[in-house]
Structure formats: C-alpha cells, structure tokens
Amino acid sequence: MNSLPRKSVEVDCKRNGTRFACEHDCHLFHNGSLYQCQMKNISISGALVTAKDFLPSTIQIGDTCGLSLNGNLSLIHGGGYTSRVTRVDQSNIGVHFLSIAF
C-alpha cells in the first residue's frame, strides 16, 4: 500500500483532526462514474480531492460516493472509504468519511 507523503500540516479547529497536505493519486466513484483524482489534503474525518475531467453539476453536496486512496482501484476490490460530499467547486470535491472497508 502506498504511504501518503507528509509535506506540511495545516491546523483547522473546525475539523475533526489535523489536516495533512499531500499529493496522492486516488479515485472517486459516484453514481456509476469513476473520476481519476489528486488528493490535496486528508484528515481523520475526510479529504479534499481535485478531479481533472469533472463537471461540478454531476455531484451535489450530501451525495454519497466512494474514495479509493491507491492506484489499484481498491474500492472495487474491497477497500476504500464510503464518503459524503461536503464541498464542490470547479475542480475540488470535499468528502467526509462515513466508513472504511479493507
């Protein structure tokens, strides 16, 4: 399993846990679509990812999605995070982790 490189730490008191900035490939699954993403930061409760070929109108705040943190699409093969969308803009998607599967 790939480890997430630690580059810097941002502390935000509104979050559950410290946010760690990182650059890491990941995949987001939503309503049958797969988006190749780059993680921007992660905390114990969620993550912020940026997607290249993403139309903001396809994902809404409150939607449930899946997030695989490694390049082998582990969510499909039994690992990853079930998440709720908490933020959407032109290229960023914020998610709150609901559960993890190994």
Order of alpha helices (4+ residues) and beta strands (2+ residues): beta-beta-beta-beta-beta-beta-beta
